[in-house]
């Protein structure tokens, strides 16, 4: 039979274990990332994000651009100068994308 001190010690250890376990399962809050469309490039060209994060493409060029996934899973449509588009990354994976108007303009989003 446990004495009073042993029960308190066991309870404290159980609470500590639950706190540690829940802390390791806690996800960080979703973040927002900006990709500039500038000088006919995506800046940054490669970006790693977490599921639930938002990516915002901002067109800082004087010509229209798109951010179009190579696998056709998402497409910003035409973004004129000084416009933007948001996308929430949900599914882990590597997503190559490009601008339909400027095919040499390429980028990669890695969701993990």
Order of alpha helices (4+ residues) and beta strands (2+ residues): alpha-beta-beta-beta-beta-beta-beta-beta-beta
